[in-house]
Amino acid sequence: MVNIKKVKSIKLKQHNLSNSILKKWLVAFLLSFFVIFSYGQIQREMVYVKGGSFIMGTVFSDASDEKPEHEVKINDFMAMKYEVNFDDYIYHCHSWGYSIPDDGGFGKGQNPIINVSWDDAVIYCNWLSIKSGYEKVYRLEGDRNNNLIIKINWDANGFRLPTEAEWEYMATGGKKSMGYAYSGSNDPKDVVLYADNSSNSTNEVSSLKPNELGIYNLGGNVSEWVWDYYSENYYSNSDIEFPKGPKVGEARVYRGSNYTNSLANSKITKRNKEMAVFKSKFIGFRLVKNYTEEDALYLKAISGDLSSCNNFVTKYPKSIYFNKVSEKKNDLDRIAEAKWIAEQNSQTNNTTNNTSDNGCNIKFVASDDDYERCGGKKVTVYHVEINPTYSGDYRCRVYYKSCSTKGWYEIGLFDSHIGWEKEDAIEYLKTMYCP
């Protein structure tokens, strides 16, 4: 005989299990969606690095690969203000189906990405280029886990790893260099996250102070992958103009110290190498890109030029700068609007006269234009303004004044529709407000 209670119990357990699995799946989905949605709000701030010449390497080192000192010329470029963090990289993983790297127990969020190979960094560059509507710098052939073949287009406008020379140039402060011993200061505790001040952990990418260019953590926190193949004797054979490293090699270079290094190992000129598939909790990366027309317009826009802001948001809707420029545009719009309103109020106050209407002393605008708008009739109750706005459209303001009010009271504010001519606005107001 079938035990009804037992059957019901089994079915109930199965139902609860299904619900539990469904809930877990739903939570995971919503979490992924939240991460993806939140990512869109993250500002990837870029810093303009003006090109120039500098002396690369040092004679004050026992390491032979840091010699000889040699002159190098660098082109203008844009560099990320911060190292790539976990929040940014996780969205990339969700987008392309990659596993999320281990955070080493240090936490994710705004901490720098770690446990990523040189190959992973190059793939991330291409992903962000595609997402931002840029041309990919790298053409990849093969398996990301088994010796990728990388071909590079140096003229592309997308994201890439800095060359070793670019990295050292921005670490020294570029054209703004003050000749500090560390990247941004002579006091390492101001700018270097190393063994003495890191708590043996990675820290948020905005930790400590930036260097002369406004770039953070070029000394300390995590070391950073760069483009170049490693060669111990490369400095003796380096190109002067925009050097890109040896044409062939085995290991790739990574630069900068990390949170476990001693101060002696935290100098700007120190070079390191590992194979492209190597991963470590001490190595992350940051990105750069060639300086382009978009970057020039971006810099002009955030300097406070409203016209450049308007042009930018129209021309580059997928840009990584879009949110920042939009915020700037909104700020400038508010300022322009406040200025315009102040001017209109000033004009109203300067053109008002006293008259009477049914025994009441009231103010109204007595210009010929006002009478003409209303078919030659005297307007003593309503005052209509039609003025061009700061953006080139027409704005219509309607004011009312009664015996009981102390000043003009605005009862309507109408922005002209796109394409309206001034005459259209006048006809509309005649219909609505003229006696």
C-alpha atoms as one frame of an Amber mdcrd trajectory, in Angstrom:
protein
   0.000   0.000   0.000   1.338   3.429  -0.957   2.260   5.697   1.961   0.479
   8.915   0.984   2.255  11.002   3.624   5.645   9.773   2.419   4.826  10.560
  -1.210   3.651  14.036  -0.246   6.796  14.552   1.789   9.022  13.523  -1.144
   7.111  15.779  -3.540   7.321  18.655  -1.071  11.089  18.190  -0.736  11.444
  18.084  -4.520   9.319  21.222  -4.809  11.379  23.014  -2.169  14.597  21.903
  -3.883  13.367  23.201  -7.220  12.384  26.490  -5.616  15.765  26.691  -3.916
  17.606  26.120  -7.199  15.360  28.630  -8.952  15.983  31.222  -6.234  19.728
  30.690  -6.393  19.666  31.013 -10.173  17.524  34.153  -9.946  19.818  35.730
  -7.339  22.860  34.924  -9.498  21.156  36.398 -12.549  20.132  39.577 -10.748
  23.608  39.922  -9.262  25.148  39.575 -12.714  22.675  42.103 -14.083  23.476
  44.501 -11.237  27.193  44.186 -11.885  26.686  44.759 -15.611  24.314  47.681
 -15.061  26.544  49.265 -12.429  29.534  48.954 -14.696  28.012  51.378 -17.125
  28.149  54.040 -14.417  31.872  53.631 -13.749  34.006  56.412 -15.095  37.229
  55.250 -16.717  39.181  58.434 -16.322  41.914  59.124 -18.821  44.793  61.557
 -18.482  46.394  63.404 -21.364  50.136  62.731 -21.527  51.916  65.298 -23.649
  54.724  63.666 -25.608  58.350  64.673 -25.394  61.903  63.469 -24.848  63.326
  61.997 -21.653  66.259  59.956 -20.425  65.270  56.325 -19.927  67.170  53.968
 -17.644  69.694  54.833 -14.947  73.375  54.561 -14.122  72.532  54.335 -10.417
  71.643  50.653 -10.439  73.411  47.331 -10.124  70.991  45.803 -12.660  72.587
  45.613 -16.087  69.226  45.690 -17.899  68.550  49.243 -16.633  71.611  50.556
 -18.481  72.690  52.519 -20.374  70.786  55.757 -19.956  69.466  56.740 -23.361
  67.250  59.424 -24.864  63.762  58.433 -25.964  61.033  60.422 -27.740  57.403
  59.713 -26.889  54.257  60.694 -28.829  51.180  62.239 -27.203  48.887  59.597
 -25.688  46.050  59.095 -23.231  46.617  56.985 -20.104  44.192  55.544 -17.568
  44.333  57.458 -14.326  43.967  54.230 -12.343  44.929  50.591 -12.690  42.134
  48.394 -14.074  40.047  47.301 -11.094  37.969  44.222 -10.340  34.634  45.964
 -11.012  35.729  46.773 -14.558  37.256  43.392 -15.226  34.299  41.404 -13.842
  31.968  42.982 -16.377  34.375  41.946 -19.109  34.252  38.381 -17.742  30.438
  38.363 -17.765  30.357  39.805 -21.275  32.673  37.270 -22.850  32.074  34.268
 -20.601  35.418  34.191 -18.797  35.933  33.097 -15.215  36.563  35.822 -12.641
  40.161  35.858 -11.367  40.864  35.054  -7.731  41.224  38.180  -5.602  43.759
  36.577  -3.270  41.517  37.311  -0.299  42.105  41.062  -0.667  38.649  41.931
  -1.948  37.362  42.911  -5.374  35.503  46.148  -6.109  37.923  49.032  -6.638
  41.002  46.965  -5.852  43.293  46.384  -8.847  42.710  43.266 -10.901  45.279
  40.559 -10.182  45.943  36.974 -11.292  45.678  37.950 -14.945  48.206  37.045
 -17.610  49.661  39.315 -20.274  47.395  37.512 -22.746  44.357  38.292 -20.553
  45.299  41.966 -20.507  45.513  42.120 -24.314  42.100  40.445 -24.650  40.639
  42.977 -22.216  42.053  45.773 -24.390  40.195  44.446 -27.419  36.972  43.971
 -25.453  36.997  47.548 -24.177  37.850  48.872 -27.644  34.859  47.057 -29.144
  32.559  48.222 -26.320  33.693  51.817 -26.830  33.302  51.774 -30.600  37.041
  51.917 -31.311  39.192  49.997 -33.725  40.944  47.045 -32.087  44.686  47.412
 -31.684  45.372  43.670 -31.470  44.560  40.853 -33.871  44.536  37.587 -31.961
  45.127  34.139 -33.379  45.029  30.915 -31.397  43.899  29.951 -27.890  44.149
  32.409 -25.003  45.378  29.549 -22.803  47.957  28.268 -25.267  50.354  30.847
 -26.738  48.259  33.477 -28.455  49.704  34.948 -31.627  49.359  38.717 -31.424
  49.553  41.114 -34.352  49.334  44.824 -33.616  48.055  47.873 -35.469  49.849
  50.826 -33.913  47.644  53.310 -35.785  44.355  52.002 -34.340  42.462  54.280
 -31.946  41.568  51.514 -29.468  43.001  50.547 -26.113  46.360  48.872 -25.668
  49.050  48.197 -23.115  51.643  50.966 -22.796  55.077  50.370 -24.231  57.827
  50.072 -21.667  59.076  53.532 -22.658  55.597  55.072 -22.329  55.224  53.503
 -18.891  58.528  54.912 -17.613  57.813  58.298 -19.202  54.488  58.697 -17.392
  55.968  57.288 -14.169  58.578  60.054 -14.199  55.864  62.682 -14.715  56.376
  63.287 -18.434  56.585  66.946 -19.429  55.457  67.898 -15.908  58.230  65.961
 -14.169  59.635  67.510 -11.006  62.496  65.007 -10.872  61.171  63.111  -7.860
  62.805  59.918  -6.639  59.428  58.125  -6.802  56.433  58.608  -9.073  55.040
  61.852  -7.688  57.071  62.541  -4.549  60.393  62.204  -2.774  58.499  60.696
   0.163  57.571  57.114  -0.782  54.737  56.926   1.741  52.890  59.614  -0.229
  52.811  57.715  -3.523  54.119  54.139  -3.160  52.145  51.207  -1.747  54.902
  48.847  -0.645  55.716  46.504   2.235  55.793  49.220   4.908  52.374  50.778
   4.249  50.233  48.302   2.266  49.202  45.968   5.136  50.478  43.180   2.858
  47.468  43.605   0.596  46.354  45.358  -2.558  44.574  48.658  -1.929  41.959
  50.603  -3.894  43.296  52.003  -7.147  42.801  55.603  -5.977  44.921  55.097
  -2.860  47.624  57.622  -1.915  48.471  60.649  -4.061  48.802  60.864  -7.863
  51.992  61.856  -9.639  52.607  65.086 -11.559  50.347  63.933 -14.412  47.487
  62.995 -12.070  48.111  59.223 -12.446  47.880  56.911  -9.431  49.983  53.966
  -8.256  52.713  53.924 -10.877  54.882  52.945  -7.964  53.422  50.184  -5.809
  50.073  48.474  -5.246  50.551  46.039  -8.141  53.116  45.770 -10.914  51.771
  46.357 -14.426  52.108  44.458 -17.692  53.449  46.464 -20.643  53.640  45.625
 -24.339  57.333  44.909 -24.863  59.196  41.664 -25.210  62.024  41.507 -22.705
  65.674  41.761 -23.702  68.412  42.354 -21.171  70.463  44.403 -23.638  67.608
  46.262 -25.329  68.602  49.651 -23.938  71.832  49.478 -25.926  69.851  49.028
 -29.168  66.634  50.912 -28.464  65.026  53.144 -31.069  64.907  56.813 -30.169
  61.543  57.601 -31.772  58.629  55.858 -30.017  60.478  52.609 -29.111  58.241
  49.527 -29.018  60.688  46.962 -27.665  62.362  44.013 -29.426  60.528  42.609
 -32.437  60.720  39.045 -31.078  61.254  37.438 -27.716  59.910  34.995 -25.160
  59.053  36.798 -21.929  57.040  40.003 -21.638  57.970  42.978 -19.468  56.062
  44.169 -16.436  56.979  47.391 -14.662  56.534  48.987 -11.248  56.697  47.567
  -7.753  53.951  45.855  -5.764  52.532  45.830  -2.257  55.118  43.313  -0.965
  58.261  44.992  -2.302  60.856  46.700  -0.168  61.578  50.338  -0.819  64.856
  49.385  -2.516  62.817  47.442  -5.100  60.295  50.236  -5.672  62.323  52.501
  -7.941  60.820  53.678 -11.217  63.513  52.208 -13.477  63.266  48.598 -12.252
  62.454  46.053 -14.998  60.799  42.638 -14.586  59.831  39.822 -16.942  57.556
  36.778 -17.131  55.993  34.609 -19.801  52.791  35.907 -21.382  50.663  33.176
 -19.769  52.021  33.822 -16.269  49.528  34.936 -13.598  50.307  36.386 -10.194
  48.624  38.143  -7.298  51.319  40.812  -7.652  50.633  41.834 -11.279  47.795
  43.808 -12.877  47.719  46.384 -15.685  46.483  49.748 -16.905  45.645  50.856
 -20.446  46.613  53.656 -22.792  45.415  54.752 -26.213  46.702  56.931 -29.024
  45.773  60.608 -28.799  42.984  61.276 -31.312  40.501  63.938 -32.435  38.000
  62.494 -29.937  40.462  62.995 -27.084  41.148  66.568 -28.170  37.419  67.363
 -28.213  36.985  65.650 -24.837  39.711  67.771 -23.243  38.177  70.937 -24.686
  34.714  69.916 -23.475  35.711  69.236 -19.860  37.648  72.500 -19.789  34.251
  74.225 -19.865  33.416  74.772 -23.532  29.668  74.156 -23.967  29.824  73.969
 -27.759  32.436  71.203 -27.508  30.245  69.360 -24.993  27.282  69.477 -27.385
  29.414  68.308 -30.299  30.935  65.503 -28.249  27.706  63.914 -26.955  26.318
  63.956 -30.501  29.415  62.593 -32.203  30.672  60.039 -29.652  27.709  58.387
 -27.866  29.678  55.177 -27.136  32.796  56.895 -25.847  34.208  56.052 -22.435
  34.188  59.796 -21.830  30.469  60.136 -22.591  29.199  60.172 -18.979  31.794
  62.664 -17.840  31.165  65.015 -20.753  27.385  64.712 -20.246  27.780  65.703
 -16.597  29.904  68.666 -17.620  27.359  69.649 -20.260  24.539  69.547 -17.692
  26.542  71.765 -15.346  27.257  74.258 -18.130  23.600  74.187 -19.245  22.477
  75.043 -15.720  24.957  77.919 -15.526  23.904  79.250 -18.944  20.235  78.911
 -18.037  20.708  80.804 -14.763  22.600  83.536 -16.595  19.914  83.776 -19.256
  17.112  84.042 -16.670  19.042  86.751 -14.815  19.390  88.719 -18.056  15.682
  88.393 -18.819  14.725  89.522 -15.318  17.066  92.469 -15.670  15.488  93.428
 -18.999  12.003  93.179 -17.486  12.926  95.406 -14.547  14.580  97.972 -16.826
  11.629  98.315 -19.225   8.648  98.517 -16.870   6.558 101.675 -16.389   3.698
 102.740 -14.132   0.152 103.087 -15.466  -3.305 102.375 -14.170  -5.828  99.663
 -14.906  -9.282 100.070 -13.358  -7.856 102.401 -10.734  -4.970 100.107  -9.766
  -1.371 101.102 -10.231   0.351  98.265 -12.012   3.514  97.760 -14.056   3.622
  96.521 -17.586   5.981  96.563 -20.559   5.042  99.377 -22.850   7.278  98.731
 -25.829   5.949  98.897 -29.397   6.837  95.242 -29.910   4.530  94.202 -27.080
   1.588  96.101 -28.574   2.291  94.736 -32.040   2.291  91.146 -30.818  -1.238
  91.599 -29.600  -2.609  93.365 -32.660  -2.014  96.896 -31.384  -4.026  96.405
 -28.189  -2.665  97.725 -24.922  -1.707  94.868 -22.690  -1.998  95.885 -19.074
  -2.498  92.528 -17.407  -0.376  90.180 -19.412   3.220  90.711 -20.432   4.584
  88.352 -23.070   8.299  87.962 -23.781   9.729  86.112 -26.727  13.487  85.931
 -26.611  16.163  83.747 -28.162  17.682  81.355 -25.632  21.388  80.789 -25.130
  21.078  77.658 -27.261  19.524  79.449 -30.261  15.855  78.430 -29.795  13.090
  80.769 -28.656  11.654  80.810 -25.187   8.277  82.352 -24.410   7.568  83.747
 -20.963   4.150  85.032 -19.848   3.773  87.282 -16.776   0.669  88.449 -14.895
   0.368  91.468 -12.612  -2.620  92.282 -10.420  -3.278  94.948  -7.825  -2.662
  92.494  -5.002   0.762  91.342  -6.223   4.006  93.155  -5.533   5.694  92.279
  -8.806   5.341  90.365 -12.030   4.132  86.814 -11.505   5.192  84.237 -14.097
   2.286  82.069 -15.141   3.800  80.293 -18.115   7.111  79.247 -19.547   7.181
  77.663 -22.996  10.236  76.423 -24.854   9.800  76.548 -28.594   9.544  73.270
 -30.430  12.495  72.270 -32.540  12.137  73.936 -35.915   9.923  76.787 -34.690
  10.602  80.187 -36.153  10.146  83.317 -34.080   6.962  84.137 -35.991   5.494
  80.758 -35.027   6.044  81.495 -31.356   4.448  84.933 -31.690   1.321  83.544
 -33.394   1.006  80.889 -30.708   1.139  83.477 -27.931  -1.329  85.787 -29.706
  -3.828  82.945 -29.672  -3.188  82.034 -26.078  -2.651  85.306 -24.265  -3.620
  88.424 -26.251  -6.933  90.074 -25.184
